[in-house]
Amino acid sequence: MTDFALTTFSSKGKLLQIEYALNAVAKGDTAIGIKAKNGVVLVVEKKQSSILIEESSVQKIALLTDNVAATYAGLGPDFRVLSQQARKLVKKYDLKYQEEIFVQTLSRELAEDVQIATQRGGIRPFGVSILIAGYDEEGPHLVQLDPSGAYYSWKATAIGKQAKNAKAFLEKRYNADMEIEDAINTALLTLKEGFEGQITPTNIEVGVIRDDHVFRILPASQVKDYLEELE
Amino acid sequence: MSGIFEYNGGSIVGMKGKNCIAMACDRRFGQQMSTITTNYQKVFKIQDNILLALSGLNSDIHTFYALMEKEINLYNLKENRKMKPTTFANLVASALYERRFGPFFVTPIVAGLENGKPILATYDSIGCKSDLDDFQVGGTGGNYIYGACEAFFKPDLSPEELEEVIGQSLVSGCDRDSLSGWGGVVYVLTEQKLTVKILKTKQT
């Protein structure tokens, strides 16, 4: 561990390392999240670089606790580290208060860990933007956490390669009265819009949480049904 | 120090009623057989809907209360919302266990109203939480108060009845305990208000 910071200000007042981290995010596979009245859906591209890869071993949506999950765009290993840290934060809260953590609380505490990486000696910022989806006492939540440590609550958003186009698509399609089933269809449609090649149940991952506060990653068979409905 | 829990003396009791809770404590602060003051506060309002009663070593009563105040204040600021009584009850247990090998010499009782529902929890000094009963006691006069509670208590008492029952239980119990007494204070919490009543007891 070195003593001096690697992320320092440019003369224009920018932190270039964070800009570059965001570039890494912009190159990553697209992830989309939509918050409905009664749930949240996460949909993410899972393009494999080779047909030889064991598809089932790649999991892009990580369960953080029963009622919160996350996905990402950017560097996979960085996401792995952060999701593990998030799980520990959840358990720490659980040990202290013996209660289901609030999504905003988790986002804020995880954001602190991400920000530290922009201001500590010898380490680089995380190269991922994370989408956190959860359902707590206050209702459904969708939060985006950036490499800078900034976090935003969204009604619907997209990160990664197709973020710009996907968000434009979402702006037209989103309405506040959406139910979770509509949201799932809209999310899949949005992903399909910018998808390179044919979208199949095994090259995407879909996760849904409803008002039962239980996050479920849909099995390929269910994803197949939803995709067929889109036709 | 034989009987560090008996050094200062004092008794507390908590009860559940119909959509209300009550807490009562004596007012004595002593040092073994000597009485120092007769107006020591042992029940604290942590939040509009949460009361914390502490018995045991007075120094730790004060310190533990201050620690819980700090926790709830920071929580309110950080989380931007009030703490639920069940959450606070769990927090007390964690905070006590954190000092497992150098404990606070207190036996707390937490009482509160969560969405109108009465919550009551009691602990040993290292955080073993028990929230199964409708009334709980603590302190040097605890066992005597138990007897009175068993006799007077009924489930679903109204706030006025509960105030009467808990007051009588406290006074009867403390009468038998040389280290507790010198007055009593009864707190009754409903959705609308918190009433505080000071009781006169045998001045011994």
Interface residues (C-beta under 8 A of the other chain):
Chain A: L95 K96 Y97 Q98 E99 F102 Q104 T105 R108
Chain B: K78 E79 K84 T86 T87 N90 L91 A93 S94
